[in-house]
Amino acid sequence: MGKLDGKVALITGAARGQGRAEAVRLAEEGADIVAVDICAQIATVPFALATEEDLEETVRRVEATGRRIVAATADTRRIDQLHAALERGVTALGRLDIAVANAGISSWAPAVEITEEQWDDVLETNLKGVWNTCKVAVPEIRRHGEGGALVLTSSVAGLHGYANLAAYTSAKHGLVGLMRVLGMELGPEKIRVNTIHPGTVNTPMLLNDAVYELFCPDMEKPTEADIREVAAGLNPMPTPWVEASDVANAVAFLVSDDARFITGATLPIDAGENLIN
């Protein structure tokens, strides 16, 4: 018996990284999955985004747990695409109980030097895309009248300011405000809403050449090994980063009945980074 037996969960950004880990972890607890990802490149993002092959791998891993999965490509900035993907999933799987708004991107520059296109892409993906996810998910969760759970993926940058990340930090702070309003509005219907705040996480969003150069600007062609010490210096606990599975475990807790009266929480998953920044 899993803690999520009989539940169906929508997860955005599910093709790899935290989203894939969340899809597999919730499936291990008995949930069926609606997995959504853009599976295309956004021009202002300085590292490769997930592919359709990545999403197919998520499907394979969820099916290996014995659970069902419906996967679809959709841009969370486009509510029509997101609605169509969810409708397909609910038609196949019967209901919706959980939404994990995980899809996000990053790009960086000093606040007054970031381009308008960079700003718009980050805010539309990381804030509007999350609102879109909630907007399509909540009516489906309401339909069965048994409550449910939303988890919005913020960041340590949703709790503190970080140089060169004005758009990202603004969006992630905005998610806390969105979560608090949704939590108040949906609480009477037993729909819980929380944010998670990962720090550095061992995913392709962190481990890529563009981020290596951001962390080590004075070094020629820095590598993963070069940023380990820098990243470790962000955390009181002795690690440069947490794993996607650590984030997924926290999400599995928040959407389960173990957290049935937890709503409005801002949960760091960051080896203590929020304590010193």
Wavefront OBJ file of the C-alpha trace (Angstrom):
o trace
v 0.000 0.000 0.000
v 1.340 3.396 -0.997
v 0.527 6.724 0.616
v -0.896 7.984 -2.684
v -2.870 4.950 -3.829
v -5.805 6.014 -6.007
v -4.427 9.512 -6.573
v -3.499 11.209 -9.830
v -0.775 13.862 -9.968
v 0.036 16.476 -12.599
v 3.751 17.338 -12.756
v 5.164 20.011 -15.049
v 8.786 20.042 -16.131
v 8.628 16.268 -15.784
v 11.069 15.225 -18.507
v 14.169 15.255 -16.312
v 15.697 16.574 -13.084
v 13.395 17.343 -10.185
v 10.251 16.778 -12.247
v 11.262 13.281 -13.286
v 12.309 12.430 -9.730
v 8.947 13.678 -8.448
v 7.026 11.677 -11.044
v 8.828 8.469 -10.116
v 8.611 9.072 -6.365
v 4.885 9.790 -6.409
v 4.358 6.741 -8.616
v 6.259 4.639 -6.093
v 3.675 5.789 -3.531
v 0.833 4.664 -5.790
v -0.077 7.753 -7.817
v -0.754 7.770 -11.534
v 1.015 10.613 -13.327
v 0.226 13.282 -15.895
v 3.703 14.371 -17.029
v 4.128 17.610 -18.968
v 7.226 19.267 -20.390
v 7.961 21.820 -23.095
v 10.620 19.534 -24.658
v 11.952 22.465 -26.692
v 14.587 25.120 -26.326
v 13.802 28.674 -25.154
v 16.205 31.041 -26.881
v 17.214 33.067 -23.810
v 18.094 30.031 -21.683
v 21.882 29.509 -21.786
v 21.789 25.732 -21.342
v 19.991 22.869 -23.057
v 16.448 22.165 -21.958
v 14.811 18.743 -21.885
v 13.942 16.784 -25.013
v 11.158 14.434 -26.045
v 13.610 11.581 -25.455
v 13.977 12.759 -21.866
v 10.204 12.699 -21.434
v 10.073 9.190 -22.885
v 12.596 8.120 -20.254
v 10.344 9.523 -17.529
v 7.516 7.448 -18.971
v 9.675 4.325 -18.847
v 10.686 4.930 -15.245
v 7.152 5.579 -14.039
v 5.824 2.526 -15.851
v 8.560 0.468 -14.211
v 6.888 1.213 -10.853
v 3.677 -0.376 -12.144
v 1.744 2.898 -12.304
v 0.093 4.555 -15.292
v 1.380 7.719 -16.926
v 0.106 10.072 -19.612
v 2.864 12.285 -21.039
v 2.392 15.360 -23.183
v 4.494 18.200 -24.543
v 3.146 21.609 -23.565
v 4.511 25.063 -22.842
v 3.232 26.154 -19.422
v 3.226 29.745 -20.684
v 0.380 28.669 -22.981
v -2.685 27.851 -20.924
v -4.415 26.304 -23.939
v -1.596 23.781 -24.345
v -1.553 23.033 -20.629
v -5.323 22.599 -20.503
v -5.240 20.192 -23.455
v -2.482 18.123 -21.845
v -4.322 17.885 -18.538
v -7.639 17.088 -20.207
v -5.964 14.201 -22.008
v -4.494 12.956 -18.736
v -7.729 13.198 -16.755
v -9.673 11.482 -19.520
v -7.266 8.549 -19.375
v -6.688 8.415 -15.613
v -10.077 9.492 -14.293
v -9.366 12.368 -11.913
v -6.813 14.806 -10.507
v -5.757 15.146 -6.874
v -2.292 16.718 -6.941
v -0.462 19.324 -8.994
v 3.272 19.915 -8.741
v 4.126 23.108 -10.631
v 7.787 22.341 -11.191
v 8.584 23.706 -14.663
v 11.116 26.524 -14.537
v 14.021 28.136 -16.347
v 16.864 30.459 -15.512
v 19.073 33.020 -17.194
v 21.236 35.667 -15.628
v 22.706 39.143 -15.894
v 22.891 42.194 -13.621
v 19.406 43.537 -12.942
v 19.725 46.634 -15.115
v 21.442 44.733 -17.930
v 19.106 41.765 -18.337
v 17.239 41.973 -21.642
v 13.512 42.415 -21.853
v 13.277 39.051 -23.610
v 15.171 37.319 -20.777
v 12.949 38.980 -18.185
v 9.757 38.022 -19.996
v 10.785 34.409 -20.589
v 11.714 33.849 -16.934
v 8.664 35.609 -15.466
v 6.256 33.974 -17.894
v 7.664 30.498 -17.275
v 8.445 30.661 -13.564
v 5.475 32.722 -12.383
v 2.748 32.875 -15.037
v 3.371 29.240 -15.973
v 2.813 28.218 -12.354
v -0.376 30.284 -12.166
v -1.528 28.643 -15.405
v -0.835 25.233 -13.870
v -2.924 26.064 -10.820
v -5.676 27.582 -12.960
v -6.156 24.393 -14.987
v -5.554 21.989 -12.096
v -7.818 23.413 -9.398
v -11.127 22.882 -11.273
v -10.206 19.229 -11.825
v -9.258 18.765 -8.167
v -12.506 20.431 -7.113
v -14.527 18.131 -9.339
v -14.379 15.152 -6.974
v -14.823 17.263 -3.821
v -12.287 15.366 -1.734
v -9.590 18.014 -1.426
v -6.081 17.818 -2.800
v -2.648 19.391 -2.799
v -0.666 21.904 -4.834
v 3.100 22.249 -4.569
v 4.715 25.267 -6.213
v 8.438 24.957 -6.894
v 10.098 28.127 -5.717
v 13.769 28.304 -4.705
v 16.087 29.592 -2.017
v 15.961 32.603 -4.352
v 12.315 32.883 -3.299
v 13.512 33.614 0.228
v 16.620 35.736 -0.423
v 18.066 37.997 -3.087
v 20.821 36.756 -5.398
v 22.999 38.931 -7.630
v 22.594 38.390 -11.380
v 19.253 36.639 -10.864
v 16.768 39.518 -10.749
v 14.109 37.908 -12.945
v 14.479 34.468 -11.385
v 14.440 35.869 -7.849
v 11.422 38.060 -8.587
v 9.466 35.135 -9.994
v 10.365 32.808 -7.153
v 9.401 35.406 -4.545
v 6.144 35.891 -6.437
v 5.322 32.212 -6.017
v 5.284 32.631 -2.244
v 2.647 35.328 -2.551
v 0.635 33.236 -4.984
v 0.838 30.234 -2.669
v -0.381 32.223 0.329
v -3.396 33.582 -1.526
v -4.291 30.185 -2.980
v -3.881 28.586 0.432
v -6.375 31.018 1.939
v -8.843 30.688 -0.918
v -8.708 26.906 -1.264
v -8.318 25.875 2.369
v -12.080 25.610 2.988
v -12.183 22.997 0.211
v -9.366 20.979 1.820
v -6.985 21.864 -1.011
v -3.579 22.521 0.516
v -0.963 24.763 -1.097
v 2.736 24.926 -0.218
v 6.002 26.090 -1.770
v 9.290 24.216 -1.790
v 12.596 26.071 -1.851
v 15.459 23.971 -3.201
v 18.986 25.319 -3.093
v 21.614 23.966 -5.457
v 20.337 20.656 -6.845
v 22.226 18.058 -8.866
v 20.293 18.526 -12.106
v 21.081 19.808 -15.620
v 19.909 23.294 -14.587
v 22.938 23.466 -12.279
v 25.481 21.220 -13.945
v 26.166 22.909 -17.261
v 28.909 25.064 -18.757
v 26.962 28.322 -18.453
v 26.506 27.885 -14.698
v 30.122 26.815 -14.248
v 31.163 30.136 -15.791
v 28.712 32.036 -13.566
v 30.140 30.408 -10.433
v 33.779 30.744 -11.549
v 33.937 33.924 -13.687
v 37.727 34.284 -13.395
v 38.481 30.737 -14.499
v 38.923 29.600 -18.090
v 36.607 26.726 -18.977
v 35.591 25.731 -15.432
v 34.149 22.269 -14.859
v 31.834 20.574 -12.385
v 34.816 19.864 -10.153
v 35.667 23.575 -10.045
v 32.259 24.665 -8.770
v 31.987 22.028 -6.055
v 33.951 24.067 -3.540
v 32.100 27.251 -4.401
v 28.731 25.526 -4.115
v 29.684 23.800 -0.871
v 30.479 27.210 0.598
v 26.813 28.152 0.279
v 25.672 25.436 2.682
v 26.172 24.855 6.420
v 25.785 21.127 5.814
v 28.786 19.458 4.156
v 27.570 19.060 0.578
v 27.765 21.155 -2.578
v 24.203 20.278 -3.558
v 21.208 18.128 -2.772
v 19.863 15.426 -5.085
v 16.655 15.572 -7.086
v 15.475 12.620 -5.001
v 15.730 14.776 -1.853
v 13.346 17.280 -3.414
v 11.036 14.500 -4.587
v 10.890 12.991 -1.094
v 9.795 16.337 0.330
v 7.114 16.705 -2.342
v 5.842 13.178 -1.677
v 5.441 14.116 1.990
v 3.662 17.404 1.294
v 1.077 15.861 -1.042
v 0.354 12.892 1.236
v -2.017 12.634 4.187
v 1.048 12.783 6.440
v 0.894 16.530 5.752
v -2.908 16.796 5.782
v -2.920 19.992 7.848
v 0.186 21.589 6.363
v -0.714 24.485 4.081
v 0.922 27.857 3.541
v 4.395 26.469 4.284
v 7.657 27.572 2.666
v 9.830 24.461 2.899
v 13.585 24.810 2.221
v 15.382 21.759 0.811
v 18.814 23.276 0.662
v 21.318 21.839 3.184
v 20.833 25.041 5.200
v 21.651 27.561 2.467
v 18.738 29.745 3.530
v 20.336 30.176 6.965
v 23.387 32.047 5.748
v 22.178 33.983 2.706
l 1 2 3 4 5 6 7 8 9 10 11 12 13 14 15 16 17 18 19 20 21 22 23 24 25 26 27 28 29 30 31 32 33 34 35 36 37 38 39 40 41 42 43 44 45 46 47 48 49 50 51 52 53 54 55 56 57 58 59 60 61 62 63 64 65 66 67 68 69 70 71 72 73 74 75 76 77 78 79 80 81 82 83 84 85 86 87 88 89 90 91 92 93 94 95 96 97 98 99 100 101 102 103 104 105 106 107 108 109 110 111 112 113 114 115 116 117 118 119 120 121 122 123 124 125 126 127 128 129 130 131 132 133 134 135 136 137 138 139 140 141 142 143 144 145 146 147 148 149 150 151 152 153 154 155 156 157 158 159 160 161 162 163 164 165 166 167 168 169 170 171 172 173 174 175 176 177 178 179 180 181 182 183 184 185 186 187 188 189 190 191 192 193 194 195 196 197 198 199 200 201 202 203 204 205 206 207 208 209 210 211 212 213 214 215 216 217 218 219 220 221 222 223 224 225 226 227 228 229 230 231 232 233 234 235 236 237 238 239 240 241 242 243 244 245 246 247 248 249 250 251 252 253 254 255 256 257 258 259 260 261 262 263 264 265 266 267 268 269 270 271 272 273 274 275 276 277
